[in-house]
Amino acid sequence: MQLEPSESDWAFAKIVHDEFSQKPGAQHIASEFALAYLSAVLNKVKPDSVLEFGAGIGTITHFLLQHPANIGHVTTTENHPYCLEQFAANISEEFDGRYDLIVDDSTLLPGQRPYELVIVDNLVSARGYAYLDNSMTCFVEGARSANRREIQSELAGRGLRCDFVNYNRGMQYFSIVLRCSKKSGIPYPKFRLCKVRKGCWIGTVKPTV
């Protein structure tokens, strides 16, 4: 899935990120970059129902419920006591009836809702990946290579795959240090180059053949 966030996607992402970055427990919330791409996904897919694994303090849940795409219902999972406490404080009562918070994702019932979008932002039980199905969009926040491997493994067993596209924030370059040659004693620069700055992975589930 190829995407390019619009100015309105970036603006909405900034509003929500700025708000939640000031809240307790904000150290691991989704980046503004990832939220902008999630906004682009919502505008393209226009899902009525979304399944989110890993509500955290509620950043993405709030983002989904507040988004102009007017999502009908969000099912989200979280089991950390601190996150559950902050989630309750951060999700407005105006959203009551439009979301379900599930403490144990193994209690989710297959076929309970026809989710068009699944968001992975935490550990997922083996049963959780069973919700991925043909034509469904999958959004993985951050790198989460283990999650992506588990997704592909689960899908392969059902004759499906998800061709993820990585959207990242470019390369982060590190420092330059001076080292001395053992032979000549002449200093020379040693580069500690770069790593990929995390963003998100987005794909659509489709048949293997």
N, C-alpha and C positions, 0 to 999 in steps of 0.2 A: 504494500500500500504506500503510494507516494503522496506526501502531504507537505503543505507550506502554510504555516499559520498566517492569518491576516492581521492587520493592525488591531482589529477589535479582539482577536484571540490573545494577542500579546497584552493588550490593555486590561482585559478581564483577568488574565493570569496574574498580572502585577497586583491588581486590587486584592485578590484573594491571598496571594503569597505575602503581601505586605501585612495584611490583617493577621494571618496565622503565624507569621514569623515572630510576632510580638507575644505570643501566648506561651504559657508554661508547656514544656515538653516539645518545643518546636525544633529541637536539634536535628531531627530526622525527617522533617516533612518534605514533600515533593518539591523539587526545584521550580522556580518560575518558568524555566525552559520547558520542563516536562509538562507543566500545566498548560502552557500555550499549545503544545502539540496535542494534548488531550482535548483541548477546546476545538482544535481543527478536526479531530476525530469525531467529536460530538456533532459538529456542523455537517460533516460528510455522511455519517452513518444515521444520524437522527434516531438514536435508540429510544424505545419506549421504556424498556426495562434494562437495568445495568446490575451486574454482580461484581462486587468489589471485595477482594481478599486483602484485609489489613487496613482497617479504618484508622488506626493510630489515634491521633487527637481530633480527627474529623476533617482534615483539610480537604481531601479529595471528595469526601461525602458532601460537604458543604458546597464545594465547587460544582458538583453534579446537580445538586438540588437547586442551586441558584442560577445555573447556566441558562442563557436565553434559548437553548435548544428545547427547553421545557420537557425534561425527562419525566415520564410518568411515575416511575418507581425505582428505588435503589435498594438492593439487598447488600448489606455489608457485614463483614465478620471482624471480630476482635476479641481477644481473650486476656489481654494484659490488664490487671486491675487499675494501674495508673492511667493507662490510655482510656479505659472505660469511664473513669471519673472525669477526665478532661473532655472526652467526647460528649458526655451528658451536659457539660457546661457550655460547649461550643456550638452545638447544633440547636438552632432556634426551634421553639415550639410551633412556629408557623409551618414547619415541615412535617409535623405529626401526620401520620397516615400515608406519607409518601415514601417512607423508608422502613426497613426492618433491620435491626441489629442482632446478629447471630453470634453467640459466644462460642459455639462449637460448630465448625463448618461441616462436621460429619453428620449433623442433624438436618442439613439441607436435603430436601426431597427432590429427586429427579423429576423433571417435568412440572415442577411447582410454578415456574414462570418461564416464558420463552425469552430468555436473555439474548439481546443482540450484541452486547458488549460485555466482556469480562476484563476486569482490571486486577493485575497482580502486583501487590505492594507489600507482601509479607510471605511467610511460609504458608504452604497450602497442603492440606491432607491429600492423600492419594485419591480419595473420593471426590474432592473438590474439582480436580481436573476433568472429571467425567462430564462436567457441564459444558466443556468446550465441544462444539459441534460444527458441522458443515456450514459455511457462510458466516459464521460468527467472527467478530473482530476481537482481537486480543491485544491489550495494552499492558506492557510490563514497564513499571517505573524503575529507573536506575539501570544497573547492569544485570544483576540477578541471573547469572549464568546457570546456576543450579536449577532455578525455576524453569528456565527456558529448555534445559535438557529434559527435565521431567515432563514438561508439556509435550515436547516432540516424541518422547518415549510413549506417553499415554496415547497420543494421537496415532502413532504408527501402529499400535495394536488394534486400531479400528479402521485402518486404511486411510488415515487422514494425515495432513501435515499443516504446519503454519509457517509460511515464508516470512520470517521477521525481517523488517528493515530497521537498522539502527540509526536513530537520530541522536547525535551527541553534540556537545558544546565545543567541539574542537579539541585541540591539543593543549595541554598545560606544560609549559617548559619550566625546568628547574634551574638550579644554580650552576655557575661555572666556578670551578676551583682550580687552584694552581698546584701542580705536582712537579716534583723535581726528578729529573732523569737520574737513574742510579749510576749511569756511566759518566755523564758529563756534569751532573749537578745543575744543569740549566733548567729553570722552571718552564713548564709548558701547561697550557690550559686543558683541563679535563672537564668535558661536558657531561652533565647529568641531564639527559635529554628530556623526554616527555612521556606523558601518559594521556590516554583518552579521558576527557572530562565527561562524566556520566550524564546521560539524558534519558532516553527511553527507547523501547523496542516495540514496534507495532506491526501486526500482521493479520491476515485473514485466513481462517481455517478453510481448507479445501481438500478434495480427494487427492490421494497420492498419485493416481493415474487418471 
